[in-house]
Amino acid sequence: MEPTQVAAAKMSPQMKAYRKNMQRKRKRATESPQEKAERRASNRERTEANKESNNKRKKLRRTDDKSDNLNETRRTSDRVRKQQERDKSRKGKSFNDRIKLLMFHAARAIQATNTDITGKTNREHQSNVCLICDCFIMGAYPNGVPSMTAEEVRRHRERLSVQSYEAYYDISLRDSLKQEYTVSGFEGMLLSPRSRKVARGRYAVCKDCKRCMKKEHVNKKTPPKFSVANGNAIGTFPTCIPCRSPGKEGQYRNINQDDLNPVLKAFMSPVRPFGYVFQHSGGKQKCISGHYQFFETDQNCVTGALNYIGLTF
């Protein structure tokens, strides 16, 4: 292969087209009048031969453009029609009708917290708590609170078991902590006892955990991200702790939960993944302004600060 051919092979398509066009212009500049007449005659013959196929191609292109415009017009008209129907329904309702509709939706929302799954009584209500992650299920669900059957939860026993938790974190959970996350019918699994049935055989489960508890996730080794079995077995503050003071070894002290403030609980919590700090300022004839920061916390750093405070004071 010659060097000029190698250089042409490395050119981009745009550069090749430009080079070909320049070669054609140089050739036309040097041709005689007779050659120019012959070239124009051949171009007219080729145009006449391809006229029918070109016309068909143009007709198909116009048809496609018309169909696209028609579809877009139909979609626009459907949106306008639906919006007009919504506006008409709103205008047709009086203020009292709207109040009744809002009351109906509020009644349905509060009915979701009814502890009586039969719906016969409406006296006791309890917030819905996720069985997997022990968190409140926030929001209103017109079609019912997301839930899972007991059999669907048992399929993930290996992912939510105490044995897998202890094997992964190389620790041994206390019996009291295991008892705090034991639910009747799910022995050996770390679940929330604060959750309850929202229907016969169905337990409340948040959307995030339900997304991680599908059939295709049964054989996964890792538990759901926000589940109790994923290192979130925190428990509650103990009601009795051993004394470490000199001369009181072996003695125990009873803890009154009312004497514990949120700051002390935050310091003593073994798992505190997130924290926040807010600062605001304002005064007379001034609007209140400030900053709010939400961040991940380092438990080792918090523990070190607690030890430093204990040594200082």
RAZIJO-V231913 format. One record per pair of residues at least 12 apart in sequence whose C-alpha atoms are under 7 Angstrom apart, sorted by the first residue. I is the first residue (numbers start at 1). J is the second residue. Records with the same first field share a line. If there is no record, write none. Layout:
BEGIN
I->J ; J
END
This chain:
BEGIN
108->142
109->140 ; 141 ; 142
112->144 ; 145
113->125 ; 126 ; 127 ; 128
114->126
117->198 ; 199
128->195 ; 204
129->194 ; 195 ; 204
130->195 ; 204 ; 205 ; 206
131->191 ; 192 ; 195 ; 203 ; 204 ; 205
132->191 ; 192 ; 205 ; 209 ; 227 ; 228
133->192 ; 226 ; 227 ; 228
134->192
137->206
145->204
146->204 ; 205 ; 206 ; 207
147->202 ; 203 ; 204 ; 205
148->202 ; 203 ; 204 ; 205
149->201 ; 202 ; 203
150->201 ; 202
155->218
156->218
157->189
159->221 ; 222 ; 223
160->189 ; 190 ; 223 ; 229
161->188 ; 189 ; 190
162->188 ; 189 ; 190
165->229
177->235
180->235
181->193
190->228 ; 229
191->228
209->224
212->224
232->271
234->270 ; 271
239->254 ; 255 ; 256
240->252 ; 253 ; 254 ; 255
241->253 ; 254
272->297 ; 299
273->296 ; 297
274->295 ; 296 ; 297
275->294 ; 295 ; 296 ; 297
276->293 ; 294 ; 295
277->292 ; 293 ; 294
278->291 ; 292 ; 293
279->291 ; 292
END
